[in-house]
Amino acid sequence: MKFLQDLRFGLRVLVKSPTFTAISVLTLALGIGANTAIFSIVYGMMLKPLPYDDPGALVYLYGAKPSEGWDDSSSSLPNYQDWREQATSFDDMGLYFDRSYNLTGGERPERVRAVRSTASLLTTLGVRPAQGRLFDAGEEEVGRHQVVLLFDGFWHRRFGGDPAAVGRTMTLDQVEYTIIGVLPPAMEKAWGRDDVWMPLGVNLEEWPRGSGAFDVMARLRDGVSVRQAQAEMITIASRLEEEHPDNAGWTVNVRPLMVEVLGEEGQTAMYTLMAAVFFILLIACANMANLLLARGNIRQKEVAIRTALGAGRWRLVRQMITECLMLSMAGGAVGTLLAYWGVDALLAMLPDDVPRKDEIGMSRAVLLFTVALSAVTPLLFGLAPAIATSGVNLVQTIKEGGRSASEGGARHRGRDALVVTQIALALALVVSAGLMIKSFVKLRMVDPGFDTSNLLTMRINLPAYSYSTAVQRAQFFEQATAEAASAPGVRACGAASTIPLGGSSSWSNVTVEGFEPTSTEDTVHFGRLVVTPGYFAAMGVPLLAGRDFTWQDTPETGRSIIINRRIAEGYWPAEDAVGRRIAWGQTDDPADELPWMTVIGVVDNVRHQGLDREARPEVYEAIAQVDMPSMTLLARTVGDPMAAAAGVQEAVWRVDPDQAIFSLRTMDDLIFEEIGPWDAMANTLGALASIALFLAAVGLYGLMAYNVSRRTQEIGIRMALGAQSGDVLRLVLRKSLILTVVGIVLGLGLAYGLGTLMQAIMYDVKAGDPMTFIMVIALLLAVALLATYVPARRALRIDPMDALRYE
């Protein structure tokens, strides 16, 4: 009942002060809305449980070889079997790998992405089918593995969501598979963009221990920590290293599933955004506290009268906190609308391959967070002003006849401290945004080593049942690239096993003729790619020396290779690299005959691993000399690449109408996937920094305007005694600049700390980048002067006679 009375009274008070109410609601809406928007991202990507039984107990087991710098490698089947038999830290363990198949039986062949796993992986995850059943351990065996589970999206796309699809067959690589079930919709969002799930179907006895091609997941036993499981797996790995020569130097890393979903960079981005919006909320609360302290002076007579009528101090504090709660709830409601728009804008900036992007949105959990934040926030900004305002001197206030009682020094210092805090927090946010924007600009200006414009890419994987020999596969790509090059709107065409930004090339150790490593640490490793003739011309990669491949570069003519500039400059800096020889592999015996390959050309460096990574030393091999069934075809077009896509596909189908074409994308799409997260991060931090700067400016303006109004008499007397405009201006500006400088000094350490947190997601920018700090400090000083300009102008217009009659 008393709470309802407080609400009614508070509503009347707020309605009578529409300007104060509107400013307060807008300030809180910005703070709460920013927190809501970012929490929707953090919750969707980090906090929302994955659709597995107790996902917090799930871990990945990775092979690691510290001497080579590998810490998340795939594992072999024999090692997996030993881990499963010997480890006691896990309830269960499963293994899987990915591959793709040609699906036939429709109008056009389709490439489907498949997960092939042990049955134990499904039980480890705790997956339950939405339709049908799961496969069992017996169906893992070769010859009994022709069963398949469908992901929900593929089920709807291919079968229209018909439950009768369970029991039908589908033809994958000319083998019939029986559909036994459909996975739940949540599984697709959690696992990835695969189409089907199949039994392992691998002969375990024939798989070598040294071949790591599988990923392993396990479920921790109750009461077992990741640290304990890690210690046990290191012991097991040491034992296997002694027993098997192929395991020399290998150990095991145990990592929680949720850590792996986002990766280190994703988690760093989330922590940075969480810190940024917390700063926004603190700035908004500091602004509100200053507003309430200023308004408390106006309400002193009201408080004194209520005190004289018997209201206790707690009763007055409760009333003021109730008013703050009403403001906060209104701000939360407006902030929720702002968050809806903010989340939509951010999702539009993110590429589709960002982990758990589909989970981001204004869910029930996010709305509950907003309500809770709106309920707690009043205590942050309202409690101290309420206590200060309720503690009036009853006799003095009533005796002054409604004039504002003078503030004490403690209250002045408190208001100044709030503004200093705002400036320090704003500095940290604006610096972090500046660092991220500078990082993004630098990344965008990186030369990838090829011409990115008007480039169409599509993946082709030749099935063994149609192309059983290396010669047949090479002939297909020769004909396909020639046909595609003649398609309407196409200027040039080529193909490669790995394209820039589309994945890493393989990494192999080599012997360079004439170069003798002095230790195992000097072991030479080069990237390895397979390309067709015309690939470099189609990609716009400059040929610096020698010649390109031709279709006459066959095994009979001798192994020929093209190297990138990094190899040429690293091993033959003052000599011609053409004619030099390189061999895959190493030997300590000079009598061993290595399979030497002759360098016929040198091309410029290309960043295959990403724009943020330097180009590696890389070797290109001719497809006519190396067996490569899976290639990406690239077509350089005259105009929009997608406008030429249909013609290029038809050209490939003229060579083989049963060949599936998949991953049809433009190079612009790949660039967007590469830099999209940086772009989104820079824009988000920029928006948050703008909000922080605006709130800090408003806070500084409010304080200076209040100080001018409070010192009207003093300024009038000074001007009556002969003070000039410049003297008055310096009087007003001095206080503003002192507070701003103190805030900047205090914020420097905070800004550096936030920059250090962001270091993992920045490219070629240091946390203490001096130019960014200088520019931000200059910006803050300019904003502070601008925020003080209006109160300063008001002080200059004060009439001495009016000021002497003030109050």
N, C-alpha and C positions, 0 to 999 in steps of 0.2 A: 504494500500500500504506500509506504513512504517512498519507495522507488518510483512509483507512478506519479507521486506528487513532484518529485525531483524532475521527472521527465517533462511534466506539464510546465513547471516553472522554467526549466532550461529552454524549452521550445519558445516560450514568450521572450526570454532574454535574447536568444539568437535571432528571432524574427525582428526584434527592435534594432539589431545591429547588422543589417544586411551586408554591408561592405566587409566587416570583420568576418562574418560567416562565410561569404563567398571566397575570400582570400584563404581562409583556413581550410575549407573543403578542397579547393584547388591544390593547395600545398600538400595536403594529406593524400589526395588522389594521385599526385605524381609519385610520392614516396611509396604508397601501398600498391599502386598500379604497376610500377616498375618491379617491385618484389613479386607480385603475382605473376607477371609475364615471365620473369626469369625462373621462378619456382616451377611453372608449368613445364619448362624445358628440363630443368634439373630432375623433376619428378619423373617425367616421361622417359628420360635417357638413363638416369642413375638409380632412382629410388623405387620406381614402380617394379614390383616383383615380376620376374620372368615366369611364364606359365608352366613351371615345372614344380614338382614336389620339393619343398624346402630348397629353393635355388641357392641360398647362402651356403649350403654344404657342397655345392658342385665346384670342381676345380679342373683345370687343364694340367696335363703332364706333358712337358716339353723336353725334347732332347737338347742338351747344351754342351758346347765344346768351347770352354773359355779361351783356349789357346788360339782359336780361329775367330773369336769374338761372336760366336753364335750362342744365343740364349733362348731361342724359341723355335727350334727346328722340329720337323716331323720325326716320327719314330718308326721303327721296323716292327713287323709282325712277331718275330721271335722275341724281341725285347718286351713287347707288350704281353706276350704269354708269360714270360718270366716275372714281370711286374705283378701280373694278376695272381700268379701262384704264390709269390713270396711276400707281398705287401699285406700288412694287417691293419693299416690305417684307414682302409676304405671298405664300405659296404659292398660296392660293386664298381665295375670299371667297363668301359666300352671303347670301341675304336671305329673310326670312319675315314673315308676319303671321298673326294668329289670327282665326278666325271660327267660327260655329256653324251647323249645318244641322238641318232637320227630317228625321229618318229615318223613313220609312213602310214598310209591308209587314208589320208585326207587329200584335199585338192592340191596342196603343196607340202613337201617335206618340212618338218619342223624340228628344230634342235631343242631338246629338253635337258634341263640341268638336273642331275641326280645326286643324291647322297647314298652311298653304299656303306653299310655299317654292320657290326655284330648286333644280334638281338639284344645283347646285354646293354647296349647303349640306350635303347628305348626304355628299358626298365630302370637304368641308372637315372635317366632324366625324369622318369615318372610320367611318361606320355600315355595317354589313353585315346583310342580312336574315336572320332565322331561318328564314323560309319564302319561297319565290318569289324575286322580284327587286325592285330599286329602279327608279324611273322615270328617264328620261334627259332631256337638255336639249330634245329635240324635243317631248317631251310637256308642256313648259311652255307651249306655244303655245295660244292660245285655239282651241277646237274639237278639240284633241287631248289635252286635259287631263283627260278623264273616266276617270282611273285613280286608285286609292287604295291606300295601305298601312295596315294595321291595327296599332294598339298591342296588346301582348300581353294586357293586361287586358280590352280591348274584344273581342278575338278569343275569349277564353275565355267572357266574359259573353254575347256575342251568338251565337257559333257553337260554343260548347262546346270550343274548342281543336281543332276538326277541320281537319286539313291540307287537306282537300278544299275548304275555303272559298276557297282561292286559285283564281281563275278564275271564281268566281261574281260576281254583280252585286248592288249595293245601291242603293236609291233615296234620294238626298239632294236635298231641295228639288225633287222631281219630275224629277230628272235621274239617269239610270242611270250608275253608276260601276263599273268592273271592278276587283275586288280582285286586285292583282298580287303582294302579298307581306305578310309579317308581320314587324314589328320585334322585336328581341330583348327579353327581359323587363327587362334592366338599363336599356334606353333609357327605359322608362316612369318608373322611379325617378329617373333623371337629368334628364329633360326636363320632366316635370310630369304633370298628370292629364288629358292630351288623349286622344282616342279614335282619331283617324285622321290620316294625313299625306298631303297631296295636292300636286300640282304647282301652281305659282303661278297660271297661267291668267289673266294680266292683260295687256291690250294696252299694251305699254311706250310706244308712240308717243303714246297719248292721255293718259298720266298726267302731271299738271302737276309742275313742279320744286318748287313751293312747298308741295306737299301731303306732309307727312311722316307716313306711316302704317306704315312697315316697320322692322323691326329687322335689323341687319347683324352678321354674325359673320365672322371671318377667322382664318386660320392663319399665324402668323409664320414667315418663312423661318428656316432654321438659322443661328444666329449673330446674328440681329436681335433686339434687346431691345425692350421696350415703349416705353422712352424714345425709341429711334431711330425706331420706327414712329410715335410721337406727333409727333415733329418733322416727319417727311415729310408726315403727314396735315394738319398745320397749314399747311404750304406749299401743298399741293394746295387746301385750303379757301380760302386767300387768293387763289389764282389763279381759282377758280370764283366767288368773291365779286366779282372785277373783271369777269368775263365775263357774269354773270347777276344782274340786279337782285333777283330773288327770294332770292338767297343773302346779301343785305346783312346784315352783323352775325353771320353764322353761321360756326362753326368745327367742329372734330371732336375728340372725346375718345376715346382708346384705353384700354380697361380690361380687365385679365385676367379670364377667365371665372370662375375660382374666387373672385375678389373680388366679382363680381356675384352669385354664387349665394347668399351669405349676406348681403351688404350690409354697410354700415359698422356698423350696430347689432349685427348677428349676430356679426361678428368681434370687436367690443368685448366682447360677452358671453363669447365663448370665451376671449379673453385674460384677462378678469377671473377666470373660473373656473379657468383654468390657474394663475394666480398664487395664488389662494386655496388650491388643493389642494397647491401646492408649500409654502406656509406651513404647512399641516397636517403635511406630511411632515417639515419642519424641526422643528416642535414635538415630534412623536413621536420624532424622532432625539435631540433635546435631552433629552427625558425618559429615553430609553434610556441615553444617555451618563451621566446622573446616577445612574441605577440601577446601572450597571456600575461607576462610580467608588465608590459606596457599598459595593457587593458586593466590590470589589477589596480593601478593608480586611479583610473577613472571610477572603478567600482568601490573605492575605499569607503565612501559615505554609505553606500548600500550595505556593505559588510558591517560597518560600525552600527548602523541602525538595527540590523538583524541581531547583532551581538547584544545591543542594549535591550532588545525584546526577549532575550533569553536563549538565542541560538548558540549552541556550543561550537567549539572550533572544529571538532570532527564532523558535525552536521554541515558546516560551511564547506569543509574540504570535500565531503561526499557530494554536495550539490555541484561543486565546480568540476569534479571528476566525471559526474554524470553528463554535464554539458560537453566535456571533452570527448566522452564516449559517443555522444550523438554526432559530434563533428567527425569523429573517426569513422563511424559507421557510414555516414554520408560520403566521406572521402573514399572509403572502401568500395561503395557501390559505384561511384564515378570511376574509381581506379580499375574496377573490374571491366568496365566498358573499354577503357584505354588499353587494358591488357589484352582483350580480345583482338583489337586492331594490331597491337604490337606483335602478338604471337603469329597472326596471319602474315604480317610483313616479314618476320624472321623466317618463317617456313618457306616463303617464296624465294628467299635468298639462299637457302640450303640445298645442296644437291640431293638427289634421291638416294644416293648410297650412304648417306650419313646414318650411323647405327641408331636404330629405334626411332627414326624420324616420325614414323606413323603413330608412335605412342604419345607424341607431343600434342597437347590440347588442353582446353579448359574443362578438366574432369571434375568429378565430385570431390576428390581429394584436394585439388587446387582451390576449389571454392571454399572448402572447409579451412584450408590454410589462410585464405583471405579473411574469413570471418574471425579466426583466431588472432590473426595479426591486427585486425581492426579493434579487437577487444583488448589486446595487450598494449597497443601503441599509446593509448591515453595515459597509462602509467609512466611511460617514458618521457612524455612532454608535459603532462598536466599535473603530476603530483607535486613537484617542487614549487611551481608557481602557485598552486592552490594553497600549500602550506604557508608560503610567503605572504600571499594576499590575505589569508584568514587571520594572520597575526598582527592586526592593526592596533594602534594606540587609540583606544576609544575616546578618551577625553580630548586629545589633541585634534583628532579628525573632526569631531563634532564642533569643537571650538572654532575650527577654521572655516566653518560654514559652508562646507561642500567643496572647498578648494583642495586640490591634491596635496596630500601630505608629502613632505619631501622624502625622497628615497635615501636610504642609507648607502654607505660606501660598499657594503657587501653586495647589495643588489646591483649597483653599477658594475662592479667587477664581475658578477655573475653574467650580466647581459653581454659584457665585453668578451668574456670567456666563450660564450655560446657562438658569437660571431667568429672569433678566432678558430674555434673548432670547425665551423662550416667552411672557412677558407682553407684550412689544412686538409679536410676531407675532399673538398673540391679540387685542390691541387693534385692530390693523389689520383683522383679519377681522371682528370684532364690529362695528366702525364701518361697514365696507362693507355688512354685512348690515343694520345699522340704517338706513343711507341708502337701500338698495334697498327695504326694507320700508316706510319712510316714503314713498318715491316711489310704491310700489304702492297704499298706502292713499290717498294724495292722488288718484291716477288713478282709483281705484275710487269716490271721492266726487265726481268731476266730474259736473256736470249736462250730459247730452248734448243737452238742449233738447227732449226728447220723452219719452213714457212707454214704457219698454222692456218692460213686463210683458205677457204674453199676446199676443204679436204674431207672426203667421205671415207669411213672405215667400216668394214664388215668382216666377221670371223667365219672361217670355213674349216671344218674338221673332216678330213676324208676318212670314211669307214674302211676298215681292213677287208671287209667282205667284198667291196667293190674295187679297192685299190690295194692289192696285196704286195706290190713291189715298189721300191723307191723310184724306179724309172717311170712307172705308171703315175705316181704322185707328182713327180716333177713335170711330166707331160701335161697333166691336168692344169697345174698352175701356169704353165707356159701358154696354154690355149685360153685359160680363163682371163689372164691379164691382157692378152692380145684382144680378145673379144670385148672386154670391158673398156679398153682404151679407145675402141671404135664406137662406143655408145654415145648417143647424143649428149652434148654438154660436157664431155670428158676430154681433158687435154693430155693426161698421162696417167699411167697406172702401174702399180707394182705390188709386191706382197712381202711380208716379213713375219718371222716367228714371234717377234715381240715389237710392239710399236711404242714410241715415246709416250710417257705418262699412262700407258695402258698396262703396265706391269714390269717387273724386273726381268732382265735377261739372266740366263744361267751363269754361274760363276765357277770357273774351272781353273785348276793350277796348270801352269804352262812352263815350257822351257824356251828361253829366248837364245838363239844362237849367239855365242860370244859373251853371254852374261852368266857369271858364276855366283850364285848366292853364297854369302859368307856364313849364314846360319839358317836355321829353320824359320826364323822370323823374317828372313828375306825371301821366303817362298813367293813366287810370282803368281798372281791370280788375274785373269782377264775375264771380262764379260763375253758371252758367246751368243751370237745371233745368226740366223739364217735368212737370207733375202733372195729375191729374184732380180734378174737384170732389169734395169729401169726403176728400181725402188728409190734410189737416191735422187734421180731426176724428178720423180713424182712427189717426193717429200720436200724437195727444195734444199737438200743437204749438199753443200758445196763439195765438189771433188777437188782436193788440193794438189794431188800429184797422182801420176799413173793413169789407170783406166778403170772403167766400170766392168762388172761381170757381163758376160754374154752367155747365150744358151749353148755355146760351144765349149764352155768351161765345164767339162765332164770329168769323171774319175780317170778316164783314159789320157787326158791332157795334163794330169798332175794336179795336186791339191793347190788351189790358189785362194788367197784371202785378201780382204781389204781391212785396214786398221784405221782407228781414229787418230786424230792429231795428238792426243795425250800420250799414246804409245810411241808415236814417232818422235815427239819431243823428249820423252823420257829416256829412250834407249839410243836414238840416233839424232841428237840435237843439232849436230853440225854436218850431218851426212844425209844422203838420200836413202829413205827407208825402203823404197821400191827395190825388190830383189832380195831383201833380207828374209830370213827364215824363222819360223816359230813352230813349235810342236806342242800338242796337248799332252799333258802328263809330264812326269819327271823320272829320272833314273840316276843312280849313283855310279853305274857301270858305263864307262866310256865306250865299251864294245857294243852296248845295246843300240840297235838301229831304231831311232825314233821316226814316227810318221811326219816328216817335215812338210810344212806348208809355206809357199812362197808369197810374199807380199806383192800384189800387183797394183795397189792403189792406196791412197790416204784420203780420208774424208774428215770433215770438221767434227768436233765433239757434239754429241747429242745427249740431252739429259733424259735418260730412260726411266730412272727411278723417281723422278719428281723435280719440279722447278726449284725446290728448296735444297736439292742435293747436287753436288758437283758431278759432272760427267765422269764415269769410270773409264779406265782403259778397256776398250772393247774391240773384239774381232768379229768381222762379218764374213760368213761363208756362203758359197753359192748353193742354191737348192739343188742344182743338178749334180752336186758332189756330196750332198748330205741328205740323208733321209729325214723328211720333216712333213708329217701328215697334217699338222694343224698350223694354219697361217692366217694372218689378217691381211685382207686385200684393201689397198688404199687407192682411191681415185681422186686425182686433182681435177676439179671442175671449173667451168667458165664462170658460173654464177652460184646460186644457192645449192649446196651439195645435196640436200634432201630432194630438190627438184629433179636431180639426175639419178636418184637412188633406184627408182623402178627400172630405168633403162639398164643400169649396171647389174641388177639382179637378173633381169631377163637375159643379159649377155652371159652370165654364169650358167644359167639354166639351159642355154643353147649348147653348152659343153656337156652338161649332165643335168637333166631335168629332175633327177631324184636327189640332188645334193641340197642339204639344208644350209641356209644362210642365217646367221644369228648375230647378236650384238651389233645391230646396225646403228651407228652413231656418227656424228660429225666430230672433227677434231675440236671444234668449239665446245661441244658437250664435254669432252675429256678435259679441256682446259677449265671449264666451269666446275667439274668434279674436283679438280686439283686445287683451285684457288677459292672455291665457294665457301668452305669453312673459314678461311682467313677473311674473306670479304664480309661474311656475316658477323664474325667476331669484331672486326674493325668498325662496322656500322653500328653494331649493338653498343659497344663501348663508347663510340662517338655520341650516340643518342643519350646514353646514361650520363656522360660527361657534360653534355649540353644541359640536361636537367639539373645536375649538380651546380653548374656554373650559374644558371638562372636562379636557383634557390639561394645560393650564396649571395648573389647580387641583391636579391630582394631582401635578404636578411640584413645586409650591410646598409642598404637604402633605408630600411625601417629603423634601424638603430640611429643612423645619422639624422633622419627626419625627427625622430623623437628627441634626440639631443638638442637639435636646433630649437624645437618648440619649448623644451625645458629651460633652455638658456636664453630665451627671448629677452628677458629683463637685462641679463648680463650683457648681451650684445648691444641692446639699446643704450645702456649706460656707457659702454665703450665708445660707441659711435657719437654719443652726446659729448664725450670728453675729447673727441677729435680723432678717434681711430679711423683709418682709411679703409677703403674696400679691400685692398690687398691684405691688410691686417686681419680683417674679418674672414676673408677667404682662407688665409693660412690657418686661422683658428679652427675652422671647420674641417679643412683637409688634413690637418696634422693628425687628428684623432683617427680618421679613416685610414691614412697611410700607415700609422703605427700598428693598428689592428691587422691590416693586410700583411705587412711585413712579418709580424709575429706569426700569423697564420701560415705564411709561406715557409718560414724557417722551420716551424714545427711539422709542416707537411712534407718537407723534403725527405726525411727518413721513411715516412709512410709511403711516399711515392716510390722510393727506391725498393722498398720491401715488396710492394705490389708488382713492380716491374720484374723483380727477381722471381716471383711466383710465375709470371708469364713467360719467363725466358724460354721454356721448352716449346712454346707455340709461336715464338717470334723468329723471323728470318733476317739474319745479318744486322740485327739491332741489339745493342746491349742495354741492360736495365738502367744504367746510369748515363745514357746517351746525352751529352751536354747540350747539343743543339735543341733537343726536344725540351729539356728543362728550361733553357733560356727563353724559348718561345712561349712556353706555358706561363712562366713567371711574368713575362711582359704582358701576356694576355690578361692575367689576373690583375695586374696593376692597372691596366687600361679599364677593365670592368669595374674595379674599385673606384677609380676616378669618375667613371660615368655614373656609377650608383650614387656618388656623393655630389654630383653636379647639381641636381635639382634642389636638395636641401641647402647647398651652398648658395645657389641663386636666391633662394627664399630668404636666407640670412642677409644677403646684400640689400634686399628690398625692405628690410625692417625699418619702420619709421621710429626714430628715438622717442618722440613724444608718446606714440601709441605703446611702445615697449615699456615706458615708465608708468603708464596706466595699467599695464598687464596684470591681471588678477587683482 
